[in-house]
């Protein structure tokens, strides 16, 4: 298998930045990895916080213990700064992953051309 394909698959399947580590591009790999992990951490934290809030509302009787009421609370779209933060974190995660795959493939192709 060619270096470009291995690097792109590592970045696509294992984690963002893995292809760069394979290609010995540590600094770029770390940047992509940290960006993706920071965005994923924010999204996970927000999901946990929202789950805690909804469970407290259920326990306090503010939301009835009925599937439709709970589903309605869960699917309610965030607004304001929270929505902006989620959108930015989602975009950062997707961009880090996509750029990681494309750049790993590009660098891998350069190394493939040098070898053969």
Secondary structure, 3 states (H helix, E strand, C coil): CCHHHHHHHHHHHHCCCHHHHHCCCHHHHHHHHHHHHHHHHHHHHHHHHHHHHHHHHHHCCCCCCCHHHHHHHHCCCCCHHHHHHHHHHHHHHHHHHHHHHHHHHHHHHHHHHHHC
